[in-house]
């Protein structure tokens, strides 16, 4: 049993509790939250810290298996060039290895992240995950623009999903990579497999080139396919939102990842059709690849829930969710910290289907506890130099 206290406890279930105390059992499960409303202060056996205590963070989009590409992809070149560079590294035989993945997971843990939605194109990351205390939701991404390969691509994804089930105790969910990288045949095959899938996660509006390819057969992604000699005539030819609507169940738990170039019309179309959508923002990756931030105030005002992710070390210098919070607060000073904290915790937990145990500090949950220090109490937000540290 341990007791933690700080200047404020942000439970995410009400107003921050001044000088509150959180008591957890030996497994990290919250057993009591003491508010001191009667003026009697209980500090016996309590570890008091300067700063604030918040729930553990949830990373709603990562690719730990790409950790070996840290520093190997040229920044600020746009998505089409990024995809090309990743493809070249793969063709050169550069593969994920356990050491870089283990180191990445160690950093993720030290930066206060307790759960990650992790994209897997291979089973390279599974051994490192077995040794970690982080909760991983594994998503096997399928992509392939050539129709004749659709069946083999889906079969391979099913094999990786089974390996995950055998090695990690839960299957990896099969999910589409993006609207521009699957043939219609692969979409159709996948669409059947997605009917009972709890999560669909897809890269979306990460670049203007996506819609230019699907709508007009033009732009950087189109140029890549021509240069690579890939037959793309069978790829769906429609607007990105219409492609989603054609193949995904209306009520699926839909994680749209990036939304860097999402406009109001697209957002309305998504909101009008899909009933359980999360907009996953990965600001450090967007700045690395496209030098652009999503229109966070517009996305936030829509009422569609937002969660935070990092993408991989191939496109982001950091896998820290706290760094994503800081980037959003720096670029959009009118957005409140308490709101972004919800995106980083409870909405991320909901996006991953883990809200029963993570995201808020409540009795019976095991959310992890993070200390943010120092903290700007007059503006109720972190300083640019604030640090996060897990307490458990
Ligand atoms: Zn990604």
Boltz pocket constraint, residues with backbone or C-beta under 6 A from the ligand:
constraints:
  - pocket:
      binder: B
      contacts: [[A, 61], [A, 62], [A, 63], [A, 119], [A, 203], [A, 257], [A, 311], [A, 312]]
      max_distance: 6.0
